[in-house]
Amino acid sequence: MNPQTERRYERLLRLYPKAYRDHRGAEMLGTLLDAAEAGQGRPPRREIAALMLGGLRARVGAATGLPVGQAWLSAVRVAALLLLAYGAALSATRAGRVVFSDLLGDGLRLGSELGFVVATVAVVSALFLAARGRYGWATVIAAVGFACEQWAQIGSILRWFITSAGEEPPLWAQLSWFLLESRMADYEFWPLPLAFLLMLPLLRRRPAVPGAPLWWLLAVPLSVLLLPTAFNATLRWQPYALTAVCLGALVWSFLDARVGLAVAVLPLPLFLQGLSVRYLPSHQGDDYSVSAIIAPAVVAAVLIAAGAVLVRRQARL
Protein backbone atom coordinates (compact mmCIF):
# COMPACT_ATOMS: atom_id res chain seq x y z
CA MET A 1 0.00 0.00 0.00
CA ASN A 2 1.19 3.46 -0.94
CA PRO A 3 2.23 5.30 2.29
CA GLN A 4 0.85 8.52 0.81
CA THR A 5 -2.61 6.92 0.52
CA GLU A 6 -2.47 5.89 4.17
CA ARG A 7 -1.59 9.45 5.22
CA ARG A 8 -4.50 10.82 3.21
CA TYR A 9 -6.91 8.44 4.90
CA GLU A 10 -5.49 9.43 8.29
CA ARG A 11 -6.10 13.10 7.48
CA LEU A 12 -9.70 12.33 6.50
CA LEU A 13 -10.27 10.43 9.74
CA ARG A 14 -9.26 13.55 11.69
CA LEU A 15 -12.67 14.90 10.72
CA TYR A 16 -14.07 12.58 13.41
CA PRO A 17 -13.96 13.57 17.10
CA LYS A 18 -10.89 12.44 19.01
CA ALA A 19 -12.88 10.10 21.27
CA TYR A 20 -14.42 8.47 18.21
CA ARG A 21 -10.98 8.06 16.59
CA ASP A 22 -9.54 6.57 19.77
CA HIS A 23 -12.34 4.02 19.86
CA ARG A 24 -12.72 3.11 16.19
CA GLY A 25 -10.03 4.99 14.26
CA ALA A 26 -7.60 2.06 13.86
CA GLU A 27 -10.41 -0.27 12.78
CA MET A 28 -11.73 2.22 10.21
CA LEU A 29 -8.25 2.91 8.83
CA GLY A 30 -7.56 -0.80 8.45
CA THR A 31 -10.88 -1.35 6.65
CA LEU A 32 -10.23 1.54 4.29
CA LEU A 33 -6.72 0.36 3.48
CA ASP A 34 -7.90 -3.22 2.91
CA ALA A 35 -10.57 -2.01 0.50
CA ALA A 36 -8.23 0.34 -1.38
CA GLU A 37 -7.06 -0.87 -4.76
CA ALA A 38 -3.39 -1.62 -5.34
CA GLY A 39 -1.51 1.39 -6.67
CA GLN A 40 -4.30 3.75 -5.66
CA GLY A 41 -2.95 7.25 -5.07
CA ARG A 42 -5.97 9.17 -3.84
CA PRO A 43 -9.14 8.00 -2.08
CA PRO A 44 -12.13 7.98 -4.45
CA ARG A 45 -14.33 11.10 -4.34
CA ARG A 46 -17.32 9.10 -3.19
CA GLU A 47 -15.29 7.74 -0.27
CA ILE A 48 -14.03 11.22 0.62
CA ALA A 49 -17.61 12.55 0.66
CA ALA A 50 -18.76 9.63 2.82
CA LEU A 51 -15.97 10.17 5.34
CA MET A 52 -16.64 13.93 5.49
CA LEU A 53 -20.35 13.32 6.04
CA GLY A 54 -19.64 10.65 8.66
CA GLY A 55 -17.24 12.93 10.51
CA LEU A 56 -19.79 15.75 10.57
CA ARG A 57 -22.49 13.37 11.82
CA ALA A 58 -20.19 12.18 14.59
CA ARG A 59 -19.36 15.76 15.65
CA VAL A 60 -23.00 16.90 15.81
CA GLY A 61 -24.09 13.75 17.65
CA ALA A 62 -26.30 12.37 14.88
CA ALA A 63 -27.82 9.03 15.80
CA THR A 64 -26.58 6.82 12.98
CA GLY A 65 -27.28 3.14 13.43
CA LEU A 66 -30.22 3.86 15.75
CA PRO A 67 -33.15 1.44 15.19
CA VAL A 68 -35.99 2.95 13.18
CA GLY A 69 -38.47 2.78 16.07
CA GLN A 70 -36.08 4.49 18.47
CA ALA A 71 -35.26 7.16 15.89
CA TRP A 72 -38.97 7.97 15.45
CA LEU A 73 -39.50 8.08 19.22
CA SER A 74 -36.52 10.40 19.61
CA ALA A 75 -37.92 12.63 16.84
CA VAL A 76 -41.28 12.74 18.65
CA ARG A 77 -39.46 13.88 21.79
CA VAL A 78 -37.69 16.70 19.96
CA ALA A 79 -40.95 17.71 18.23
CA ALA A 80 -42.74 17.93 21.60
CA LEU A 81 -39.92 20.09 22.99
CA LEU A 82 -40.05 22.37 19.95
CA LEU A 83 -43.80 22.83 20.39
CA LEU A 84 -43.40 23.59 24.09
CA ALA A 85 -40.73 26.17 23.24
CA TYR A 86 -43.05 27.65 20.61
CA GLY A 87 -45.95 27.77 23.09
CA ALA A 88 -43.73 29.52 25.64
CA ALA A 89 -42.60 32.01 22.98
CA LEU A 90 -46.21 32.84 22.06
CA SER A 91 -47.08 33.54 25.70
CA ALA A 92 -43.84 35.45 26.30
CA THR A 93 -44.51 37.94 23.49
CA ARG A 94 -47.86 38.78 25.10
CA ALA A 95 -46.45 38.76 28.63
CA GLY A 96 -43.76 41.26 27.62
CA ARG A 97 -46.43 43.83 26.74
CA VAL A 98 -48.36 43.14 29.95
CA VAL A 99 -45.29 43.57 32.16
CA PHE A 100 -43.43 46.42 30.47
CA SER A 101 -46.31 48.38 28.95
CA ASP A 102 -49.15 47.78 31.38
CA LEU A 103 -47.80 46.89 34.82
CA LEU A 104 -44.79 49.21 34.58
CA GLY A 105 -46.59 51.82 32.48
CA ASP A 106 -50.22 52.82 32.21
CA GLY A 107 -51.59 50.09 34.45
CA LEU A 108 -53.18 46.73 33.83
CA ARG A 109 -56.24 46.92 31.58
CA LEU A 110 -57.66 43.47 32.34
CA GLY A 111 -56.76 41.21 35.25
CA SER A 112 -57.12 38.20 32.97
CA GLU A 113 -54.08 39.36 30.99
CA LEU A 114 -51.87 38.28 33.88
CA GLY A 115 -52.59 34.82 32.50
CA PHE A 116 -49.98 35.48 29.82
CA VAL A 117 -47.31 35.95 32.50
CA VAL A 118 -48.37 32.82 34.41
CA ALA A 119 -48.54 30.85 31.16
CA THR A 120 -45.01 31.88 30.21
CA VAL A 121 -43.57 30.74 33.54
CA ALA A 122 -45.55 27.49 33.45
CA VAL A 123 -44.70 26.48 29.89
CA VAL A 124 -41.01 27.35 30.28
CA SER A 125 -40.97 25.15 33.39
CA ALA A 126 -42.71 22.39 31.44
CA LEU A 127 -40.12 22.69 28.68
CA PHE A 128 -37.28 22.24 31.18
CA LEU A 129 -38.97 19.23 32.80
CA ALA A 130 -39.66 17.61 29.44
CA ALA A 131 -36.05 18.18 28.41
CA ARG A 132 -35.06 16.22 31.55
CA GLY A 133 -37.43 13.40 30.65
CA ARG A 134 -40.11 14.27 33.27
CA TYR A 135 -42.97 14.08 30.76
CA GLY A 136 -45.75 13.49 33.26
CA TRP A 137 -45.06 16.65 35.26
CA ALA A 138 -44.31 18.55 32.07
CA THR A 139 -47.75 17.65 30.69
CA VAL A 140 -49.55 18.74 33.87
CA ILE A 141 -47.70 22.06 34.18
CA ALA A 142 -48.05 22.79 30.45
CA ALA A 143 -51.81 22.16 30.80
CA VAL A 144 -51.92 24.80 33.56
CA GLY A 145 -50.06 27.20 31.29
CA PHE A 146 -52.43 26.44 28.41
CA ALA A 147 -55.47 27.16 30.59
CA CYS A 148 -53.97 30.48 31.74
CA GLU A 149 -53.14 31.40 28.15
CA GLN A 150 -56.71 30.73 26.98
CA TRP A 151 -58.15 32.67 29.93
CA ALA A 152 -55.99 35.63 29.02
CA GLN A 153 -57.04 35.40 25.36
CA ILE A 154 -60.80 35.24 25.98
CA GLY A 155 -60.98 37.46 29.09
CA SER A 156 -61.99 40.57 27.18
CA ILE A 157 -64.68 38.69 25.22
CA LEU A 158 -66.16 37.22 28.39
CA ARG A 159 -66.18 40.61 30.09
CA TRP A 160 -67.98 42.20 27.15
CA PHE A 161 -70.51 39.37 26.97
CA ILE A 162 -71.34 39.45 30.67
CA THR A 163 -71.69 43.25 30.83
CA SER A 164 -73.77 43.43 27.64
CA ALA A 165 -76.10 40.58 28.62
CA GLY A 166 -77.80 42.75 31.25
CA GLU A 167 -80.49 40.89 33.14
CA GLU A 168 -80.82 38.13 30.52
CA PRO A 169 -79.14 34.86 31.52
CA PRO A 170 -75.97 34.18 29.48
CA LEU A 171 -76.25 31.37 26.94
CA TRP A 172 -73.14 29.59 28.21
CA ALA A 173 -73.36 26.63 25.83
CA GLN A 174 -73.45 28.86 22.76
CA LEU A 175 -70.82 31.16 24.21
CA SER A 176 -68.47 28.25 25.00
CA TRP A 177 -68.73 26.88 21.47
CA PHE A 178 -68.20 30.33 19.98
CA LEU A 179 -65.11 30.90 22.13
CA LEU A 180 -63.71 27.48 21.24
CA GLU A 181 -64.16 28.12 17.52
CA SER A 182 -62.56 31.56 17.81
CA ARG A 183 -59.54 30.09 19.56
CA MET A 184 -59.20 27.19 17.10
CA ALA A 185 -59.09 29.73 14.28
CA ASP A 186 -55.91 31.20 15.82
CA TYR A 187 -52.55 29.50 15.19
CA GLU A 188 -51.48 30.46 18.73
CA PHE A 189 -54.00 27.95 20.11
CA TRP A 190 -52.41 24.85 18.55
CA PRO A 191 -48.75 24.37 19.67
CA LEU A 192 -49.54 23.21 23.21
CA PRO A 193 -52.37 20.77 22.30
CA LEU A 194 -50.06 19.26 19.68
CA ALA A 195 -47.30 19.01 22.31
CA PHE A 196 -49.70 17.15 24.64
CA LEU A 197 -50.49 14.62 21.91
CA LEU A 198 -46.81 14.02 21.21
CA MET A 199 -45.94 13.56 24.87
CA LEU A 200 -48.50 10.78 25.33
CA PRO A 201 -46.31 8.06 23.76
CA LEU A 202 -43.34 9.41 25.72
CA LEU A 203 -45.15 8.60 28.98
CA ARG A 204 -45.01 4.90 28.10
CA ARG A 205 -41.76 4.59 26.16
CA ARG A 206 -39.07 6.98 27.30
CA PRO A 207 -36.30 7.69 24.79
CA ALA A 208 -32.75 8.36 25.92
CA VAL A 209 -32.39 11.92 27.23
CA PRO A 210 -29.16 13.75 26.31
CA GLY A 211 -27.48 15.89 28.93
CA ALA A 212 -27.65 19.69 29.43
CA PRO A 213 -31.46 20.21 29.34
CA LEU A 214 -30.94 23.91 30.15
CA TRP A 215 -29.84 24.44 26.54
CA TRP A 216 -33.45 23.86 25.49
CA LEU A 217 -34.45 27.13 27.18
CA LEU A 218 -32.62 28.94 24.36
CA ALA A 219 -35.26 27.58 22.00
CA VAL A 220 -37.79 30.02 23.51
CA PRO A 221 -36.12 33.31 22.35
CA LEU A 222 -35.20 31.63 19.06
CA SER A 223 -38.86 30.75 18.56
CA VAL A 224 -39.83 34.35 19.26
CA LEU A 225 -37.47 35.47 16.50
CA LEU A 226 -37.93 32.74 13.89
CA LEU A 227 -41.52 31.48 14.23
CA PRO A 228 -44.87 33.26 13.75
CA THR A 229 -45.58 35.19 16.95
CA ALA A 230 -47.04 38.56 17.92
CA PHE A 231 -43.46 39.87 17.98
CA ASN A 232 -42.90 38.95 14.34
CA ALA A 233 -46.14 40.66 13.31
CA THR A 234 -44.26 43.96 13.56
CA LEU A 235 -41.10 42.70 11.82
CA ARG A 236 -42.98 41.25 8.83
CA TRP A 237 -40.45 38.50 8.12
CA GLN A 238 -43.00 35.71 8.15
CA PRO A 239 -43.50 33.33 6.44
CA TYR A 240 -39.90 33.70 5.20
CA ALA A 241 -38.25 32.93 8.55
CA LEU A 242 -40.38 29.82 9.07
CA THR A 243 -39.64 28.72 5.50
CA ALA A 244 -35.90 29.15 6.14
CA VAL A 245 -36.17 27.06 9.33
CA CYS A 246 -37.94 24.25 7.44
CA LEU A 247 -35.43 24.35 4.57
CA GLY A 248 -32.57 24.25 7.05
CA ALA A 249 -34.16 21.24 8.76
CA LEU A 250 -34.54 19.49 5.41
CA VAL A 251 -30.83 19.97 4.66
CA TRP A 252 -29.86 18.92 8.19
CA SER A 253 -31.92 15.74 7.77
CA PHE A 254 -29.09 14.33 5.67
CA LEU A 255 -26.97 14.52 8.82
CA ASP A 256 -29.69 13.54 11.30
CA ALA A 257 -33.11 12.55 9.92
CA ARG A 258 -34.77 13.16 13.30
CA VAL A 259 -34.39 16.91 12.85
CA GLY A 260 -36.58 17.00 9.74
CA LEU A 261 -39.20 14.80 11.38
CA ALA A 262 -39.29 17.02 14.47
CA VAL A 263 -39.41 20.37 12.64
CA ALA A 264 -42.31 19.08 10.51
CA VAL A 265 -44.66 19.95 13.40
CA LEU A 266 -43.90 23.69 13.25
CA PRO A 267 -46.03 24.50 10.15
CA LEU A 268 -48.98 22.51 11.56
CA PRO A 269 -50.47 25.39 13.68
CA LEU A 270 -50.83 27.47 10.51
CA PHE A 271 -52.40 24.50 8.70
CA LEU A 272 -54.90 23.89 11.52
CA GLN A 273 -55.71 27.59 11.71
CA GLY A 274 -56.53 27.58 7.99
CA LEU A 275 -58.77 24.53 8.30
CA SER A 276 -60.61 26.10 11.25
CA VAL A 277 -61.18 29.45 9.56
CA ARG A 278 -62.40 27.83 6.36
CA TYR A 279 -64.62 25.06 7.73
CA LEU A 280 -65.85 25.88 11.25
CA PRO A 281 -69.49 27.09 11.22
CA SER A 282 -68.88 30.44 12.93
CA HIS A 283 -66.29 31.34 10.29
CA GLN A 284 -68.25 30.36 7.21
CA GLY A 285 -67.91 33.06 4.60
CA ASP A 286 -64.54 34.27 5.86
CA ASP A 287 -62.13 34.94 3.03
CA TYR A 288 -59.20 32.55 3.51
CA SER A 289 -56.93 31.39 0.74
CA VAL A 290 -56.77 27.65 0.08
CA SER A 291 -53.05 28.04 -0.65
CA ALA A 292 -52.57 29.23 2.94
CA ILE A 293 -53.89 25.82 4.04
CA ILE A 294 -52.06 23.73 1.46
CA ALA A 295 -48.63 25.37 1.77
CA PRO A 296 -47.88 24.44 5.43
CA ALA A 297 -49.34 20.97 4.86
CA VAL A 298 -47.02 20.40 1.89
CA VAL A 299 -43.98 21.63 3.86
CA ALA A 300 -44.79 19.28 6.76
CA ALA A 301 -45.41 16.37 4.37
CA VAL A 302 -42.09 16.89 2.56
CA LEU A 303 -40.17 16.98 5.85
CA ILE A 304 -41.89 13.84 7.13
CA ALA A 305 -41.42 11.95 3.85
CA ALA A 306 -37.75 12.89 3.60
CA GLY A 307 -37.19 12.09 7.27
CA ALA A 308 -38.89 8.69 6.98
CA VAL A 309 -36.65 7.68 4.08
CA LEU A 310 -33.48 8.99 5.71
CA VAL A 311 -34.25 7.38 9.09
CA ARG A 312 -34.26 3.97 7.43
CA ARG A 313 -31.07 4.74 5.51
CA GLN A 314 -29.23 6.05 8.56
CA ALA A 315 -30.35 3.04 10.62
CA ARG A 316 -28.25 0.85 8.30
CA LEU A 317 -25.07 2.92 8.78
HUNOR-V858163 format. One record per residue. RES is the residue in one letter. D_CENTER is the distance of its C-alpha to the mean C-alpha in whole Angstrom. Layout:
res=[RES;RES]
d_center=[D_CENTER;D_CENTER]
This chain:
res=[M;N;P;Q;T;E;R;R;Y;E;R;L;L;R;L;Y;P;K;A;Y;R;D;H;R;G;A;E;M;L;G;T;L;L;D;A;A;E;A;G;Q;G;R;P;P;R;R;E;I;A;A;L;M;L;G;G;L;R;A;R;V;G;A;A;T;G;L;P;V;G;Q;A;W;L;S;A;V;R;V;A;A;L;L;L;L;A;Y;G;A;A;L;S;A;T;R;A;G;R;V;V;F;S;D;L;L;G;D;G;L;R;L;G;S;E;L;G;F;V;V;A;T;V;A;V;V;S;A;L;F;L;A;A;R;G;R;Y;G;W;A;T;V;I;A;A;V;G;F;A;C;E;Q;W;A;Q;I;G;S;I;L;R;W;F;I;T;S;A;G;E;E;P;P;L;W;A;Q;L;S;W;F;L;L;E;S;R;M;A;D;Y;E;F;W;P;L;P;L;A;F;L;L;M;L;P;L;L;R;R;R;P;A;V;P;G;A;P;L;W;W;L;L;A;V;P;L;S;V;L;L;L;P;T;A;F;N;A;T;L;R;W;Q;P;Y;A;L;T;A;V;C;L;G;A;L;V;W;S;F;L;D;A;R;V;G;L;A;V;A;V;L;P;L;P;L;F;L;Q;G;L;S;V;R;Y;L;P;S;H;Q;G;D;D;Y;S;V;S;A;I;I;A;P;A;V;V;A;A;V;L;I;A;A;G;A;V;L;V;R;R;Q;A;R;L]
d_center=[49;49;48;46;44;43;42;40;38;38;37;34;33;33;29;28;28;31;30;29;32;34;33;33;35;38;37;35;38;41;39;38;42;43;42;43;46;49;50;46;46;42;39;38;35;33;34;33;29;29;29;27;24;25;26;22;20;22;22;18;18;17;18;21;23;21;22;20;19;18;16;14;14;12;10;10;9;7;5;7;6;3;5;8;7;7;10;12;12;13;16;17;18;20;21;22;25;26;27;28;29;31;31;33;34;36;35;33;33;32;31;28;26;26;24;21;22;22;19;17;19;18;14;14;17;15;12;14;16;13;13;16;16;18;16;19;20;16;16;19;19;16;18;20;18;17;21;22;19;21;25;24;23;26;29;30;31;32;34;36;36;38;40;41;42;45;47;46;43;40;39;36;35;34;33;30;29;29;27;25;25;24;21;20;21;18;15;14;15;13;9;11;13;11;9;13;14;11;13;16;17;16;19;21;20;18;17;18;16;17;18;18;15;16;14;11;13;13;9;10;13;11;9;12;14;11;10;13;14;18;18;17;20;23;21;21;19;17;16;17;14;11;13;14;10;10;14;13;10;13;16;14;14;18;17;15;14;11;9;10;9;6;5;8;6;6;9;10;11;14;15;16;17;20;21;22;24;25;26;27;30;30;29;31;32;29;29;26;25;24;23;20;19;20;18;14;15;17;14;12;15;16;12;13;17;17;14;17;20;19;18;21;23;21;22;26;26]
